[in-house]
């Protein structure tokens, strides 16, 4: 009898503890906001990202590294994914598009050999993160996004965060932006099967393009425009990007 009473008391105590834990967990879930932990701690995550993901892979440009430390990547991903913003992989941003892996953003930026006074064209605005990084290293960034909803949200986000030298356009990246050509450099954040001729035409002589090229098998290429008739291609690393689409393919 005594033994059974002890078992009963232990069972009741277990139920009470379990009920309290579940209630406390539910309360915590209601109070939790995905971005809340980032308000004070994101700089530590950004510093770690640069040290272990970017510098260790060979990116050395001090200006690029500093901008990667100080750009709030978590504000360029969906709130539910903000805890993963500084991790070593791309993340979905909606409409079958992604924000690139931090290392790739830094590498593509470094490859352009920026001096600070450039006019840059970006193809594939996405959430605006790459444009935000570039904007702190050049004079002006012109960026084109084929998905209208992403173009609109990126424009609002960049304006809100005071990246005032970024001009966003909804349009076809294959056509470039002739009204503001020629550009000192061009960065493409989606993969065409071949490099669009319009982009080469809109690049200054001596200018550079960083672009992932290919379909199933892709490689990051660095293109340098030698003169109006000749370019130099350099293969950098294998990569995997979303395809660069035409308006009819959306």
C-alpha angles and dihedrals in degrees: 000000000000090000091052091049090053090051091049093050091048091050093049091048090050091052092049093049091047092049091050092049093050092048091049091048092050090050091050091050091054092049097044117102116188094228097041097090089051097061094088105009106051095092090061089052091048092050091050090047091055095044100046105026106031111024092041090057092055108266105143108165104121095208092052092047092050093050090049088054095050103039111095099231092178089068090060097057130067110280092244089061099044092106088062097043096106096043123115100263143063120268133211116254099181136271090063091294131122143205108239125249109272093243092054091050090052095043095050090047093049092049090064091066092218122200100188106257099074132127106221133196118207122193111204111030095188108167092343099253098123090046090051091053093048094045091067092054103043142039100252137359120206110193132185126201123186095201105077097205091053092047091053095046092045091051092052092045095049092047092048091052092047099245087149099166093065118097114195125202132182106223152096112310092199088071095050117204107291094178091069099033142155099064127196091221140358129208122194119198099187128057122253118190088236132008110272111246091219090065093051090048091052094051121097118242105269091024126127137227124199110199139156108231130195145048117248092355112044134181132189109242132195112211122195120191107225096179139326092291105033138058133180119224126203124184111221113175140327111269142175119223135161110265120267105242136200119233090257090058097055 
